[in-house]
Amino acid sequence: MTVICVDDEALILQRTVTMLKKTKKFDNVEAFMEVKGALDYLDGASAQLALLDIDMPEMTGLELAEKMKDKCPEIKIIFLTGYSEYAVDAYAIHASGYLLKPIGYDKLVAEIDYVLGQVQAENVSAPSKTSDTRVRIETFGYFNILLDGKPVVFKRNKAKELIACLVDRQGKFVSRKDLFYIVWEDDDYDRAKQKYLDTIIRSLRDTLEEYKISDIFEMEKGLMRVVPEKFDCDLYRFLNKDRQAIESFRGEYMSSYSWASETEGFLSDSLNM
């Protein structure tokens, strides 16, 4: 197995390579300070894993990851960076992992084990309820809805948060007012905010219709819910004691949303029972 490491800081690159070799998980560790060298390498060879710094002068790690996937579609990506604000962008292009610098050896090993576990799972064909499910919802880490493996892009962030909240409610109907107070927390539910909520709901429905997945959402007499039977979701599989889902949870749940902390705590406590 070959791993590529790209970082424009020599000392950090050397330290990362040393830790990678220490894991003894790889037959070959290739290191590059320039993105061109890494891309040229993939013209004549393949790699199963790449560790990429995001903030580089020639090209961002996000851009490099896209180019690497063009050359080597099966390659898994772990981003290394000192800037947490890049996390959403990283997961939007299906990064397999994400570590904040300075990285420690134990965290690096855990991240690699997780990614290698993904590779093994993808190579095992096992029948499942979700084998023909086109919609997958990810809640561990950052929230995303994927259609045929590609992220659904929402025109309004609040529309995305709204359906995230409904996913968190696991198919239960939620009233407009209750939903408002969950998402907007201490804000007042006055007439102006009701109209704004209407706008967000319309935007949500428009996006789902655009992607032809409107059947995952129901609205009836001011009550809203998601339809769990219409999609695959890591949270629901975790709650059903699916081993792969349990192993994929690493303490982070819908990280962008403060209201999700209660469920995150419940999931973490479940692992310790």
Residue pairs with C-beta under 8 A, 6 or more apart in sequence:
1 25
1 26
1 27
1 28
1 48
1 49
2 26
2 27
2 28
2 29
2 30
2 45
2 46
2 47
2 48
2 49
3 20
3 26
3 28
3 29
3 30
3 47
3 48
3 49
3 50
3 51
4 30
4 31
4 32
4 38
4 41
4 42
4 47
4 49
4 50
4 51
4 68
5 13
5 16
5 17
5 20
5 29
5 30
5 31
5 32
5 50
5 51
5 52
6 13
6 31
6 32
6 33
6 35
6 38
6 50
6 51
6 52
6 53
6 56
6 61
6 64
7 13
7 16
7 33
7 51
7 52
7 53
7 56
7 80
8 33
8 34
8 53
8 56
8 57
8 58
9 53
10 33
12 53
12 80
12 101
13 31
13 33
14 31
16 31
16 51
16 80
16 103
16 108
17 29
17 31
19 103
19 105
19 108
20 26
20 29
20 51
20 108
21 29
22 105
23 108
23 109
23 112
25 112
25 116
26 49
30 38
30 41
30 47
32 38
32 41
34 58
35 56
35 58
35 59
35 64
35 67
36 58
38 50
38 64
38 68
39 64
39 67
39 68
39 71
41 47
42 68
42 71
42 72
43 71
46 72
46 74
46 75
47 72
47 75
48 74
48 75
48 76
48 119
49 75
49 76
49 77
49 78
49 96
49 112
49 115
49 116
50 65
50 68
50 75
50 76
50 77
50 78
51 78
51 79
51 80
52 61
52 64
52 65
52 77
52 78
52 79
52 80
53 61
53 79
53 80
53 81
54 60
54 61
54 62
54 79
54 80
54 81
54 83
54 86
54 90
55 61
55 81
55 82
55 83
55 86
56 64
59 67
61 79
61 80
61 81
62 79
62 86
62 89
62 90
62 93
65 77
65 79
65 93
65 95
66 93
68 75
68 77
69 75
69 77
76 96
76 97
76 115
76 118
76 119
77 93
77 94
77 95
77 96
77 97
78 95
78 96
78 97
78 98
78 99
78 111
78 112
78 115
79 86
79 90
79 95
79 97
79 98
79 99
80 99
80 101
80 103
81 98
81 99
81 100
81 101
82 100
82 101
84 100
87 98
87 141
87 142
87 255
88 142
88 256
90 98
91 98
91 138
91 141
91 142
91 144
92 144
92 151
94 149
94 151
96 114
96 115
96 118
97 111
97 112
97 114
97 115
98 141
99 107
99 108
99 111
110 250
114 248
114 250
117 247
117 248
121 244
129 232
130 136
130 232
133 230
133 231
133 232
134 147
134 148
134 213
135 145
135 146
135 147
135 213
135 216
135 230
135 231
135 232
136 145
136 146
136 149
136 231
136 232
136 233
137 143
137 144
137 145
137 146
137 167
137 231
137 232
137 233
137 234
137 235
138 144
138 145
138 146
138 233
138 234
139 164
139 167
139 168
139 233
139 234
139 235
139 253
139 254
140 234
140 235
140 248
140 249
140 250
140 252
140 253
141 250
141 252
141 253
141 255
142 254
142 255
142 256
143 160
143 161
143 164
143 167
143 254
143 256
143 257
144 151
144 152
145 151
145 152
145 160
145 163
145 213
145 231
146 152
147 211
147 213
152 207
152 211
152 213
153 207
154 160
154 203
154 204
154 207
155 203
155 206
155 207
156 200
156 203
156 204
158 183
158 200
158 203
159 200
159 201
159 203
159 204
159 207
160 204
161 183
161 256
161 257
162 179
162 183
162 200
162 201
162 204
163 204
163 217
163 226
164 254
164 257
164 260
165 174
165 179
165 182
165 183
165 257
165 259
166 174
166 179
166 217
166 224
166 225
166 226
167 226
167 233
167 235
168 235
168 254
168 259
168 260
168 263
169 225
169 226
170 228
170 235
170 236
170 239
171 225
171 226
171 227
171 228
172 225
173 220
173 223
173 224
173 225
174 182
174 223
174 224
174 225
175 222
175 223
176 194
176 197
176 201
176 222
176 223
176 224
177 189
179 197
179 224
180 187
180 189
180 193
180 194
180 197
181 187
181 189
182 259
183 259
184 193
185 258
185 259
187 193
201 219
201 224
204 217
205 214
205 217
205 219
208 214
208 216
208 217
213 230
215 227
215 230
216 226
216 227
216 230
216 231
217 224
217 225
217 226
217 227
218 224
218 225
218 226
218 227
228 236
234 245
234 248
234 249
235 245
235 253
235 263
235 267
237 244
237 245
238 245
238 246
238 249
238 267
238 270
246 271
249 267
249 271
251 264
251 268
252 264
253 260
253 263
253 264
253 267
254 260
254 263
254 264
